[in-house]
């Protein structure tokens, strides 16, 4: 589906039947707990283990909601490798975790949504082994702390969007080949005595995998030249906590480290690898 379809605005579709559709005892989860099977768009309002029993194609849900809408604590949603496919309608999500805690979403493919996975105002959320493609945003984390492990996020407009990367943990994710930005998040630099400095979100202006615009102003200028040494120094003395994906995007000399060589390469004074 073309990106223009993903961004379509003004189309309102009705939720299929509402309630908890096709949720019934199915099998056992990895820890032996009995799981319930989901076969269509549904709202989860009770703790427990849930599995996706089949692909959901052209999933329909109201705007500002998720096809699978998790509103309960202590929930595990296991997609078992199935596809959750949408219409690309504005402000809809494949999976929405909202106002909940201790939630895991795993082993799922999401495509053709405004947000493949959306986590809002939630605590202790894990997103594992999710494949998000052809969405406006692959995975979106807002006002939450999340652990993202082993996810593949490719071919979206924006791959991963974080409003506060200090609250999130990224491990072994494959986030690349997205059309606008791979990781769109403030660049957290310093957190000392409760004072936090953030930049951006930084932007890759020419889509070469490097953050030319550290301050997120829309162009590379004097402020970016000033900001970059602050980032490097903060990282060197242990005051920065820069996610791996952002660190890679700041590695202008391509040597795998963040140091003064990157400053020189950024300024055009040192050849890049």
DRENPA-3360 file (N, C-alpha, C; in nm, 2 decimals, always signed):
BEGIN
1 = XXXXXXXX = +0.08/-0.12/+0.00/+0.00/+0.00/+0.00/+0.09/+0.12/+0.00 ~ +0.05/+0.23/-0.08/+0.13/+0.35/-0.09/+0.13/+0.43/+0.03 ~ +0.23/+0.51/+0.07/+0.23/+0.59/+0.19/+0.12/+0.69/+0.19 ~ +0.07/+0.73/+0.07/-0.04/+0.83/+0.07/-0.17/+0.76/+0.13 ~ -0.18/+0.63/+0.11/-0.30/+0.57/+0.17/-0.28/+0.56/+0.32 ~ -0.16/+0.54/+0.37/-0.13/+0.53/+0.51/-0.17/+0.66/+0.58 ~ -0.15/+0.77/+0.51/-0.18/+0.91/+0.57/-0.32/+0.95/+0.54 ~ -0.41/+0.87/+0.48/-0.54/+0.92/+0.44/-0.61/+0.97/+0.57;
9 = XXXXXXXX = -0.67/+1.09/+0.55/-0.74/+1.16/+0.66/-0.89/+1.17/+0.63 ~ -0.97/+1.15/+0.73/-1.11/+1.18/+0.72/-1.20/+1.06/+0.70 ~ -1.13/+0.94/+0.68/-1.21/+0.82/+0.67/-1.24/+0.76/+0.80 ~ -1.36/+0.74/+0.84/-1.40/+0.69/+0.97/-1.47/+0.55/+0.94 ~ -1.41/+0.45/+1.00/-1.47/+0.31/+0.99/-1.52/+0.26/+1.12 ~ -1.62/+0.18/+1.11/-1.68/+0.13/+1.24/-1.61/+0.01/+1.29 ~ -1.61/-0.01/+1.42/-1.55/-0.12/+1.48/-1.63/-0.25/+1.45 ~ -1.56/-0.36/+1.42/-1.64/-0.48/+1.39/-1.70/-0.53/+1.52;
17 = XXXXXXXX = -1.83/-0.52/+1.53/-1.91/-0.59/+1.64/-1.88/-0.54/+1.78 ~ -1.76/-0.48/+1.81/-1.72/-0.43/+1.94/-1.70/-0.55/+2.03 ~ -1.68/-0.51/+2.16/-1.66/-0.62/+2.26/-1.54/-0.70/+2.24 ~ -1.54/-0.81/+2.31/-1.43/-0.91/+2.30/-1.47/-1.01/+2.20 ~ -1.43/-1.00/+2.07/-1.48/-1.09/+1.97/-1.39/-1.21/+1.96 ~ -1.45/-1.33/+1.96/-1.38/-1.45/+1.94/-1.27/-1.47/+2.04 ~ -1.29/-1.44/+2.17/-1.19/-1.46/+2.27/-1.24/-1.58/+2.36 ~ -1.17/-1.69/+2.34/-1.22/-1.81/+2.41/-1.09/-1.90/+2.44;
25 = XXXXXXXX = -1.11/-1.99/+2.53/-0.99/-2.08/+2.57/-0.93/-2.14/+2.44 ~ -0.80/-2.14/+2.43/-0.74/-2.18/+2.31/-0.63/-2.29/+2.34 ~ -0.53/-2.25/+2.41/-0.42/-2.33/+2.44/-0.34/-2.28/+2.56 ~ -0.22/-2.32/+2.58/-0.14/-2.28/+2.69/-0.03/-2.18/+2.65 ~ +0.00/-2.08/+2.73/+0.11/-1.99/+2.70/+0.24/-2.05/+2.73 ~ +0.35/-1.98/+2.71/+0.48/-2.04/+2.74/+0.50/-2.07/+2.88 ~ +0.43/-2.01/+2.98/+0.45/-2.04/+3.12/+0.34/-2.14/+3.17 ~ +0.26/-2.20/+3.07/+0.16/-2.29/+3.11/+0.02/-2.23/+3.15;
33 = XXXXXXXX = +0.01/-2.10/+3.15/-0.12/-2.04/+3.18/-0.21/-2.05/+3.06 ~ -0.34/-2.08/+3.08/-0.43/-2.10/+2.97/-0.45/-1.96/+2.90 ~ -0.45/-1.97/+2.77/-0.46/-1.85/+2.69/-0.60/-1.84/+2.62 ~ -0.64/-1.72/+2.58/-0.76/-1.70/+2.51/-0.73/-1.65/+2.37 ~ -0.80/-1.70/+2.27/-0.77/-1.67/+2.13/-0.85/-1.55/+2.08 ~ -0.78/-1.47/+2.01/-0.85/-1.35/+1.94/-0.85/-1.37/+1.79 ~ -0.96/-1.35/+1.73/-0.98/-1.37/+1.59/-1.02/-1.25/+1.51 ~ -1.04/-1.13/+1.58/-1.08/-1.01/+1.52/-1.05/-0.89/+1.60;
41 = XXXXXXXX = -1.07/-0.77/+1.56/-1.04/-0.65/+1.64/-1.12/-0.66/+1.77 ~ -1.06/-0.63/+1.88/-1.12/-0.65/+2.01/-1.06/-0.55/+2.11 ~ -1.12/-0.54/+2.22/-1.07/-0.46/+2.34/-1.04/-0.56/+2.45 ~ -0.92/-0.55/+2.51/-0.89/-0.64/+2.62/-0.89/-0.56/+2.75 ~ -0.98/-0.60/+2.84/-1.01/-0.53/+2.96/-0.98/-0.61/+3.08 ~ -0.93/-0.73/+3.06/-0.90/-0.82/+3.18/-0.76/-0.88/+3.17 ~ -0.69/-0.89/+3.28/-0.56/-0.95/+3.28/-0.56/-1.09/+3.22 ~ -0.45/-1.14/+3.16/-0.45/-1.27/+3.11/-0.36/-1.28/+2.99;
49 = XXXXXXXX = -0.35/-1.40/+2.94/-0.27/-1.43/+2.82/-0.37/-1.45/+2.70 ~ -0.33/-1.38/+2.59/-0.42/-1.38/+2.47/-0.33/-1.42/+2.35 ~ -0.38/-1.49/+2.26/-0.31/-1.53/+2.14/-0.39/-1.49/+2.01 ~ -0.32/-1.45/+1.91/-0.39/-1.42/+1.78/-0.40/-1.55/+1.70 ~ -0.52/-1.60/+1.68/-0.54/-1.73/+1.62/-0.54/-1.73/+1.47 ~ -0.53/-1.62/+1.41/-0.53/-1.61/+1.26/-0.49/-1.47/+1.22 ~ -0.46/-1.46/+1.09/-0.43/-1.32/+1.04/-0.56/-1.24/+1.04 ~ -0.55/-1.11/+1.07/-0.66/-1.02/+1.06/-0.63/-0.92/+0.94;
57 = XXXXXXXX = -0.71/-0.94/+0.84/-0.68/-0.85/+0.72/-0.79/-0.74/+0.71 ~ -0.74/-0.62/+0.67/-0.83/-0.51/+0.66/-0.90/-0.49/+0.79 ~ -0.83/-0.49/+0.90/-0.89/-0.48/+1.04/-0.96/-0.34/+1.05 ~ -1.08/-0.33/+1.10/-1.15/-0.21/+1.11/-1.16/-0.17/+1.25 ~ -1.13/-0.04/+1.28/-1.15/+0.02/+1.41/-1.17/+0.16/+1.40 ~ -1.24/+0.22/+1.50/-1.26/+0.36/+1.50/-1.13/+0.44/+1.52 ~ -1.13/+0.57/+1.47/-1.01/+0.65/+1.49/-0.99/+0.67/+1.64 ~ -0.86/+0.69/+1.67/-0.81/+0.71/+1.81/-0.82/+0.58/+1.89;
65 = XXXXXXXX = -0.83/+0.47/+1.82/-0.84/+0.34/+1.90/-0.74/+0.24/+1.83 ~ -0.73/+0.13/+1.88/-0.65/+0.02/+1.82/-0.74/-0.10/+1.78 ~ -0.69/-0.17/+1.68/-0.76/-0.29/+1.65/-0.77/-0.39/+1.77 ~ -0.65/-0.41/+1.83/-0.64/-0.48/+1.95/-0.61/-0.37/+2.06 ~ -0.70/-0.34/+2.14/-0.69/-0.22/+2.23/-0.68/-0.28/+2.37 ~ -0.55/-0.27/+2.43/-0.52/-0.33/+2.56/-0.54/-0.22/+2.67 ~ -0.64/-0.24/+2.75/-0.66/-0.14/+2.86/-0.66/-0.21/+3.00 ~ -0.59/-0.32/+3.01/-0.58/-0.39/+3.14/-0.44/-0.41/+3.17;
73 = XXXXXXXX = -0.41/-0.42/+3.30/-0.28/-0.46/+3.35/-0.25/-0.61/+3.34 ~ -0.12/-0.65/+3.34/-0.09/-0.79/+3.34/-0.14/-0.87/+3.22 ~ -0.11/-0.82/+3.11/-0.16/-0.88/+2.98/-0.04/-0.93/+2.90 ~ -0.05/-1.05/+2.84/+0.05/-1.09/+2.74/-0.03/-1.12/+2.61 ~ +0.01/-1.05/+2.50/-0.05/-1.07/+2.37/+0.05/-1.13/+2.28 ~ +0.03/-1.26/+2.24/+0.12/-1.33/+2.16/+0.06/-1.35/+2.02 ~ +0.12/-1.28/+1.92/+0.06/-1.29/+1.78/+0.09/-1.42/+1.71 ~ +0.18/-1.50/+1.76/+0.22/-1.62/+1.70/+0.25/-1.61/+1.55;
81 = XXXXXXXX = +0.31/-1.50/+1.52/+0.36/-1.47/+1.38/+0.25/-1.43/+1.29 ~ +0.13/-1.41/+1.34/+0.02/-1.37/+1.25/+0.03/-1.22/+1.21 ~ -0.05/-1.19/+1.11/-0.05/-1.05/+1.05/-0.17/-0.98/+1.10 ~ -0.15/-0.85/+1.15/-0.26/-0.76/+1.18/-0.25/-0.65/+1.08 ~ -0.35/-0.65/+0.99/-0.34/-0.56/+0.87/-0.46/-0.46/+0.88 ~ -0.43/-0.33/+0.85/-0.53/-0.23/+0.86/-0.56/-0.16/+0.73 ~ -0.63/-0.04/+0.74/-0.67/+0.03/+0.62/-0.58/+0.16/+0.60 ~ -0.49/+0.19/+0.69/-0.41/+0.31/+0.68/-0.48/+0.43/+0.72;
89 = XXXXXXXX = -0.59/+0.42/+0.80/-0.67/+0.53/+0.84/-0.60/+0.62/+0.95 ~ -0.61/+0.75/+0.94/-0.54/+0.84/+1.03/-0.58/+0.81/+1.18 ~ -0.48/+0.81/+1.27/-0.50/+0.79/+1.41/-0.56/+0.66/+1.45 ~ -0.52/+0.55/+1.38/-0.56/+0.42/+1.42/-0.43/+0.34/+1.45 ~ -0.44/+0.24/+1.53/-0.33/+0.16/+1.56/-0.36/+0.01/+1.55 ~ -0.26/-0.07/+1.51/-0.28/-0.21/+1.51/-0.30/-0.27/+1.65 ~ -0.20/-0.23/+1.74/-0.22/-0.26/+1.88/-0.20/-0.13/+1.96 ~ -0.29/-0.10/+2.05/-0.28/+0.01/+2.13/-0.28/-0.03/+2.28;
97 = XXXXXXXX = -0.17/+0.00/+2.35/-0.16/-0.02/+2.49/-0.17/+0.11/+2.56 ~ -0.28/+0.13/+2.64/-0.30/+0.26/+2.70/-0.35/+0.25/+2.84 ~ -0.28/+0.34/+2.93/-0.32/+0.34/+3.07/-0.31/+0.20/+3.13 ~ -0.21/+0.13/+3.10/-0.19/-0.01/+3.15/-0.05/-0.03/+3.20 ~ -0.03/-0.14/+3.27/+0.11/-0.17/+3.32/+0.13/-0.32/+3.31 ~ +0.26/-0.36/+3.30/+0.30/-0.50/+3.29/+0.23/-0.57/+3.17 ~ +0.26/-0.51/+3.05/+0.20/-0.57/+2.93/+0.31/-0.61/+2.83 ~ +0.30/-0.72/+2.77/+0.39/-0.77/+2.67/+0.31/-0.79/+2.54;
105 = XXXXXXXX = +0.37/-0.74/+2.43/+0.32/-0.77/+2.30/+0.43/-0.83/+2.22 ~ +0.41/-0.95/+2.16/+0.52/-1.02/+2.10/+0.47/-1.10/+1.98 ~ +0.57/-1.14/+1.89/+0.55/-1.23/+1.78/+0.43/-1.19/+1.69 ~ +0.44/-1.07/+1.64/+0.33/-1.01/+1.56/+0.38/-0.93/+1.45 ~ +0.30/-0.94/+1.34/+0.33/-0.85/+1.22/+0.22/-0.75/+1.21 ~ +0.25/-0.62/+1.19/+0.16/-0.51/+1.18/+0.19/-0.43/+1.06 ~ +0.09/-0.40/+0.98/+0.11/-0.32/+0.86/-0.02/-0.24/+0.82 ~ +0.00/-0.13/+0.75/-0.11/-0.05/+0.70/-0.19/+0.02/+0.80;
113 = XXXXXXXX = -0.12/+0.06/+0.91/-0.19/+0.14/+1.02/-0.12/+0.27/+1.03 ~ -0.19/+0.37/+1.09/-0.13/+0.49/+1.12/-0.01/+0.47/+1.22 ~ -0.03/+0.38/+1.32/+0.07/+0.34/+1.41/+0.06/+0.19/+1.42 ~ +0.17/+0.12/+1.39/+0.16/-0.03/+1.40/+0.14/-0.07/+1.54 ~ +0.23/-0.03/+1.63/+0.21/-0.05/+1.78/+0.22/+0.09/+1.84 ~ +0.12/+0.12/+1.93/+0.12/+0.25/+2.00/+0.11/+0.22/+2.15 ~ +0.20/+0.28/+2.23/+0.21/+0.26/+2.37/+0.19/+0.40/+2.43 ~ +0.08/+0.42/+2.51/+0.05/+0.56/+2.56/+0.03/+0.55/+2.71;
121 = XXXXXXXX = +0.09/+0.63/+2.79/+0.07/+0.65/+2.93/+0.07/+0.51/+3.00 ~ +0.17/+0.43/+2.97/+0.17/+0.29/+3.02/+0.31/+0.27/+3.09 ~ +0.31/+0.17/+3.17/+0.43/+0.14/+3.25/+0.47/-0.01/+3.23 ~ +0.60/-0.03/+3.22/+0.65/-0.17/+3.21/+0.59/-0.24/+3.10 ~ +0.61/-0.19/+2.98/+0.56/-0.25/+2.86/+0.68/-0.31/+2.77 ~ +0.66/-0.43/+2.73/+0.76/-0.50/+2.64/+0.70/-0.52/+2.51 ~ +0.78/-0.48/+2.40/+0.74/-0.51/+2.27/+0.85/-0.60/+2.21 ~ +0.82/-0.72/+2.18/+0.93/-0.82/+2.14/+0.89/-0.89/+2.00;
129 = XXXXXXXX = +0.99/-0.89/+1.92/+0.98/-0.97/+1.80/+0.86/-0.93/+1.71 ~ +0.83/-0.80/+1.70/+0.73/-0.75/+1.62/+0.79/-0.70/+1.49 ~ +0.72/-0.73/+1.38/+0.76/-0.68/+1.25/+0.66/-0.57/+1.20 ~ +0.70/-0.45/+1.20/+0.62/-0.34/+1.16/+0.66/-0.28/+1.03 ~ +0.57/-0.28/+0.93/+0.61/-0.23/+0.80/+0.49/-0.16/+0.74 ~ +0.52/-0.06/+0.65/+0.41/+0.01/+0.57/+0.31/+0.08/+0.66 ~ +0.35/+0.13/+0.77/+0.27/+0.21/+0.86/+0.32/+0.36/+0.85 ~ +0.24/+0.45/+0.89/+0.29/+0.59/+0.91/+0.40/+0.59/+1.01;
137 = XXXXXXXX = +0.37/+0.52/+1.13/+0.47/+0.51/+1.23/+0.48/+0.36/+1.27 ~ +0.59/+0.30/+1.27/+0.60/+0.16/+1.30/+0.57/+0.13/+1.45 ~ +0.64/+0.19/+1.54/+0.62/+0.17/+1.68/+0.63/+0.31/+1.74 ~ +0.53/+0.35/+1.82/+0.51/+0.48/+1.88/+0.50/+0.47/+2.03 ~ +0.59/+0.53/+2.11/+0.59/+0.52/+2.25/+0.58/+0.66/+2.31 ~ +0.47/+0.69/+2.38/+0.44/+0.83/+2.43/+0.40/+0.82/+2.58 ~ +0.47/+0.90/+2.66/+0.44/+0.90/+2.80/+0.45/+0.77/+2.87 ~ +0.54/+0.69/+2.83/+0.55/+0.55/+2.88/+0.69/+0.51/+2.90;
145 = XXXXXXXX = +0.71/+0.40/+2.97/+0.84/+0.33/+2.97/+0.83/+0.20/+2.90 ~ +0.91/+0.17/+2.80/+0.90/+0.05/+2.73/+1.03/-0.02/+2.70 ~ +1.03/-0.15/+2.69/+1.15/-0.22/+2.65/+1.12/-0.28/+2.51 ~ +1.20/-0.25/+2.41/+1.18/-0.29/+2.27/+1.29/-0.39/+2.24 ~ +1.26/-0.51/+2.21/+1.36/-0.62/+2.19/+1.33/-0.70/+2.07 ~ +1.43/-0.70/+1.98/+1.43/-0.79/+1.86/+1.32/-0.76/+1.76 ~ +1.28/-0.63/+1.75/+1.18/-0.59/+1.65/+1.24/-0.55/+1.52 ~ +1.17/-0.57/+1.41/+1.21/-0.53/+1.28/+1.11/-0.42/+1.23;
153 = XXXXXXXX = +1.16/-0.31/+1.21/+1.08/-0.19/+1.17/+1.14/-0.13/+1.04 ~ +1.07/-0.17/+0.93/+1.12/-0.12/+0.80/+1.01/-0.08/+0.71 ~ +1.04/+0.01/+0.62/+0.94/+0.05/+0.52/+0.82/+0.13/+0.57 ~ +0.83/+0.19/+0.69/+0.73/+0.28/+0.74/+0.77/+0.42/+0.70 ~ +0.69/+0.52/+0.73/+0.73/+0.66/+0.71/+0.83/+0.69/+0.82 ~ +0.79/+0.68/+0.94/+0.88/+0.69/+1.06/+0.89/+0.56/+1.12 ~ +1.01/+0.51/+1.15/+1.02/+0.38/+1.21/+0.98/+0.37/+1.35 ~ +1.06/+0.43/+1.44/+1.03/+0.43/+1.58/+1.02/+0.57/+1.63;
161 = XXXXXXXX = +0.92/+0.61/+1.70/+0.90/+0.74/+1.76/+0.89/+0.73/+1.91 ~ +0.98/+0.80/+1.98/+0.99/+0.80/+2.12/+0.98/+0.95/+2.17 ~ +0.90/+0.97/+2.27/+0.89/+1.11/+2.32/+0.99/+1.13/+2.43 ~ +1.04/+1.03/+2.49/+1.14/+1.04/+2.60/+1.22/+0.91/+2.60 ~ +1.33/+0.91/+2.53/+1.41/+0.78/+2.52/+1.48/+0.75/+2.65 ~ +1.48/+0.84/+2.75/+1.54/+0.80/+2.88/+1.46/+0.70/+2.95 ~ +1.33/+0.69/+2.92/+1.25/+0.59/+2.98/+1.24/+0.46/+2.91 ~ +1.31/+0.45/+2.79/+1.29/+0.33/+2.71/+1.43/+0.25/+2.69;
169 = XXXXXXXX = +1.41/+0.13/+2.67/+1.53/+0.04/+2.65/+1.52/-0.03/+2.52 ~ +1.62/-0.01/+2.43/+1.62/-0.07/+2.30/+1.73/-0.17/+2.29 ~ +1.69/-0.30/+2.25/+1.79/-0.41/+2.24/+1.77/-0.48/+2.11 ~ +1.87/-0.49/+2.03/+1.88/-0.58/+1.91/+1.76/-0.56/+1.82 ~ +1.72/-0.43/+1.79/+1.62/-0.40/+1.70/+1.68/-0.37/+1.56 ~ +1.60/-0.41/+1.46/+1.65/-0.38/+1.32/+1.55/-0.27/+1.27 ~ +1.60/-0.14/+1.27/+1.52/-0.03/+1.24/+1.59/+0.05/+1.13 ~ +1.55/+0.02/+1.00/+1.62/+0.09/+0.89/+1.53/+0.08/+0.77;
177 = XXXXXXXX = +1.57/+0.16/+0.67/+1.49/+0.16/+0.54/+1.36/+0.23/+0.55 ~ +1.33/+0.31/+0.66/+1.21/+0.38/+0.67/+1.22/+0.51/+0.59 ~ +1.10/+0.56/+0.54/+1.11/+0.67/+0.44/+1.15/+0.80/+0.49 ~ +1.11/+0.84/+0.61/+1.14/+0.97/+0.66/+1.25/+0.97/+0.76 ~ +1.23/+0.88/+0.86/+1.33/+0.87/+0.97/+1.32/+0.74/+1.03 ~ +1.43/+0.68/+1.07/+1.43/+0.55/+1.14/+1.40/+0.56/+1.28 ~ +1.47/+0.64/+1.36/+1.44/+0.67/+1.50/+1.42/+0.81/+1.52 ~ +1.30/+0.85/+1.55/+1.26/+0.99/+1.57/+1.24/+1.01/+1.72;
185 = XXXXXXXX = +1.33/+1.07/+1.79/+1.33/+1.09/+1.93/+1.42/+1.20/+1.98 ~ +1.39/+1.27/+2.09/+1.48/+1.37/+2.14/+1.62/+1.30/+2.17 ~ +1.73/+1.36/+2.15/+1.86/+1.31/+2.18/+1.89/+1.35/+2.32 ~ +1.87/+1.26/+2.42/+1.89/+1.28/+2.56/+2.04/+1.29/+2.58 ~ +2.09/+1.40/+2.64/+2.23/+1.42/+2.66/+2.27/+1.42/+2.80 ~ +2.22/+1.50/+2.89/+2.27/+1.51/+3.02/+2.15/+1.50/+3.12 ~ +2.17/+1.42/+3.23/+2.07/+1.42/+3.34/+2.15/+1.42/+3.47 ~ +2.17/+1.54/+3.52/+2.25/+1.56/+3.64/+2.17/+1.64/+3.75;
193 = XXXXXXXX = +2.16/+1.58/+3.86/+2.08/+1.64/+3.97/+1.94/+1.68/+3.92 ~ +1.88/+1.59/+3.84/+1.74/+1.61/+3.80/+1.73/+1.71/+3.68 ~ +1.84/+1.76/+3.63/+1.83/+1.85/+3.51/+1.87/+1.78/+3.39 ~ +1.77/+1.77/+3.29/+1.79/+1.70/+3.17/+1.80/+1.79/+3.05 ~ +1.90/+1.77/+2.97/+1.91/+1.84/+2.84/+1.88/+1.75/+2.73 ~ +1.78/+1.79/+2.64/+1.75/+1.71/+2.52/+1.76/+1.79/+2.40 ~ +1.79/+1.73/+2.29/+1.81/+1.79/+2.16/+1.72/+1.73/+2.06 ~ +1.66/+1.80/+1.97/+1.58/+1.74/+1.86/+1.43/+1.73/+1.89;
201 = XXXXXXXX = +1.37/+1.62/+1.83/+1.44/+1.51/+1.78/+1.54/+1.54/+1.66 ~ +1.65/+1.47/+1.66/+1.75/+1.49/+1.55/+1.69/+1.44/+1.42 ~ +1.74/+1.49/+1.31/+1.69/+1.45/+1.18/+1.80/+1.41/+1.09 ~ +1.78/+1.31/+1.00/+1.87/+1.27/+0.90/+1.82/+1.34/+0.77 ~ +1.87/+1.46/+0.74/+1.82/+1.54/+0.63/+1.84/+1.48/+0.50 ~ +1.95/+1.42/+0.47/+1.97/+1.36/+0.33/+1.95/+1.21/+0.33 ~ +1.90/+1.15/+0.44/+1.87/+1.01/+0.44/+1.99/+0.92/+0.41 ~ +2.10/+0.96/+0.47/+2.22/+0.88/+0.46/+2.26/+0.80/+0.58;
209 = XXXXXXXX = +2.16/+0.80/+0.68/+2.19/+0.73/+0.80/+2.26/+0.81/+0.91 ~ +2.28/+0.94/+0.89/+2.35/+1.02/+0.98/+2.26/+1.14/+1.02 ~ +2.27/+1.18/+1.15/+2.20/+1.30/+1.20/+2.27/+1.43/+1.17 ~ +2.24/+1.49/+1.06/+2.30/+1.62/+1.03/+2.24/+1.73/+1.11 ~ +2.11/+1.71/+1.14/+2.04/+1.81/+1.22/+2.02/+1.76/+1.36 ~ +2.11/+1.79/+1.45/+2.10/+1.74/+1.59/+1.99/+1.81/+1.66 ~ +1.96/+1.93/+1.63/+1.86/+2.01/+1.71/+1.72/+1.99/+1.66 ~ +1.70/+1.93/+1.54/+1.57/+1.91/+1.49/+1.50/+2.03/+1.43;
217 = XXXXXXXX = +1.58/+2.13/+1.39/+1.53/+2.26/+1.34/+1.49/+2.25/+1.19 ~ +1.53/+2.15/+1.12/+1.50/+2.13/+0.98/+1.61/+2.16/+0.89 ~ +1.72/+2.21/+0.95/+1.84/+2.23/+0.87/+1.96/+2.22/+0.96 ~ +2.08/+2.20/+0.90/+2.20/+2.19/+0.97/+2.27/+2.32/+0.98 ~ +2.30/+2.37/+1.10/+2.35/+2.51/+1.11/+2.44/+2.52/+1.23 ~ +2.46/+2.65/+1.27/+2.56/+2.68/+1.38/+2.52/+2.61/+1.51 ~ +2.39/+2.60/+1.54/+2.34/+2.54/+1.67/+2.38/+2.39/+1.67 ~ +2.38/+2.32/+1.56/+2.41/+2.18/+1.55/+2.56/+2.17/+1.57;
225 = XXXXXXXX = +2.64/+2.26/+1.52/+2.79/+2.25/+1.54/+2.82/+2.27/+1.68 ~ +2.75/+2.36/+1.75/+2.77/+2.38/+1.89/+2.72/+2.26/+1.98 ~ +2.61/+2.20/+1.94/+2.55/+2.10/+2.02/+2.63/+1.97/+2.01 ~ +2.69/+1.94/+1.90/+2.75/+1.81/+1.88/+2.86/+1.78/+1.98 ~ +2.95/+1.88/+2.01/+3.06/+1.85/+2.11/+3.00/+1.83/+2.25 ~ +2.88/+1.89/+2.28/+2.82/+1.86/+2.41/+2.78/+1.72/+2.42 ~ +2.72/+1.67/+2.31/+2.68/+1.53/+2.31/+2.80/+1.43/+2.32 ~ +2.91/+1.46/+2.25/+3.03/+1.37/+2.26/+3.09/+1.37/+2.40;
233 = XXXXXXXX = +3.10/+1.49/+2.46/+3.16/+1.50/+2.59/+3.07/+1.44/+2.70 ~ +2.94/+1.46/+2.69/+2.85/+1.40/+2.78/+2.86/+1.25/+2.78 ~ +2.87/+1.20/+2.65/+2.88/+1.05/+2.64/+3.01/+1.00/+2.70 ~ +3.12/+1.07/+2.67/+3.25/+1.03/+2.72/+3.27/+1.02/+2.87 ~ +3.20/+1.11/+2.94/+3.21/+1.12/+3.08/+3.10/+1.05/+3.15 ~ +3.01/+0.98/+3.07/+2.91/+0.89/+3.13/+2.78/+0.97/+3.17 ~ +2.76/+1.09/+3.12/+2.64/+1.16/+3.15/+2.53/+1.15/+3.05 ~ +2.56/+1.07/+2.94/+2.46/+1.05/+2.83/+2.42/+0.91/+2.83;
241 = XXXXXXXX = +2.30/+0.88/+2.78/+2.25/+0.75/+2.77/+2.18/+0.74/+2.63 ~ +2.27/+0.73/+2.53/+2.22/+0.74/+2.39/+2.19/+0.60/+2.33 ~ +2.07/+0.58/+2.29/+2.03/+0.45/+2.23/+2.13/+0.41/+2.12 ~ +2.14/+0.28/+2.09/+2.24/+0.23/+1.99/+2.20/+0.29/+1.85 ~ +2.08/+0.30/+1.82/+2.04/+0.35/+1.69/+2.08/+0.49/+1.67 ~ +2.06/+0.57/+1.78/+2.10/+0.71/+1.77/+2.26/+0.72/+1.76 ~ +2.32/+0.64/+1.84/+2.47/+0.64/+1.84/+2.53/+0.61/+1.70 ~ +2.47/+0.52/+1.64/+2.51/+0.48/+1.50/+2.49/+0.60/+1.40;
249 = XXXXXXXX = +2.38/+0.67/+1.42/+2.35/+0.79/+1.34/+2.44/+0.91/+1.36 ~ +2.51/+0.91/+1.47/+2.61/+1.01/+1.51/+2.75/+0.97/+1.48 ~ +2.77/+0.85/+1.43/+2.91/+0.80/+1.40/+2.95/+0.85/+1.26 ~ +2.98/+0.97/+1.25/+3.01/+1.03/+1.12/+3.14/+0.98/+1.05 ~ +3.23/+0.94/+1.13/+3.36/+0.88/+1.07/+3.35/+0.73/+1.05 ~ +3.24/+0.67/+1.09/+3.22/+0.53/+1.07/+3.31/+0.43/+1.14 ~ +3.37/+0.47/+1.25/+3.47/+0.38/+1.32/+3.40/+0.31/+1.43 ~ +3.27/+0.32/+1.45/+3.20/+0.25/+1.55/+3.20/+0.31/+1.69;
257 = XXXXXXXX = +3.26/+0.42/+1.70/+3.27/+0.49/+1.83/+3.22/+0.63/+1.82 ~ +3.18/+0.69/+1.93/+3.14/+0.83/+1.93/+3.25/+0.91/+2.00 ~ +3.33/+0.99/+1.92/+3.44/+1.06/+1.97/+3.47/+1.19/+1.89 ~ +3.59/+1.25/+1.91/+3.63/+1.37/+1.85/+3.64/+1.35/+1.70 ~ +3.67/+1.23/+1.65/+3.67/+1.20/+1.51/+3.54/+1.23/+1.44 ~ +3.43/+1.20/+1.51/+3.30/+1.23/+1.45/+3.28/+1.38/+1.44 ~ +3.33/+1.46/+1.53/+3.32/+1.60/+1.52/+3.39/+1.66/+1.40 ~ +3.51/+1.60/+1.37/+3.59/+1.64/+1.26/+3.52/+1.60/+1.13;
265 = XXXXXXXX = +3.47/+1.48/+1.13/+3.40/+1.43/+1.01/+3.27/+1.52/+0.98 ~ +3.20/+1.55/+1.09/+3.08/+1.63/+1.07/+3.11/+1.77/+1.01 ~ +3.23/+1.82/+1.05/+3.27/+1.95/+1.00/+3.34/+1.94/+0.87 ~ +3.35/+1.82/+0.82/+3.42/+1.81/+0.69/+3.57/+1.81/+0.69 ~ +3.62/+1.79/+0.81/+3.77/+1.80/+0.83/+3.84/+1.67/+0.83 ~ +3.76/+1.56/+0.83/+3.82/+1.43/+0.83/+3.74/+1.34/+0.74 ~ +3.80/+1.26/+0.65/+3.73/+1.17/+0.56/+3.64/+1.07/+0.64 ~ +3.53/+1.05/+0.58/+3.44/+0.94/+0.64/+3.48/+0.81/+0.59;
273 = X = +3.44/+0.70/+0.67/+3.48/+0.57/+0.63/+3.39/+0.53/+0.51;
% end
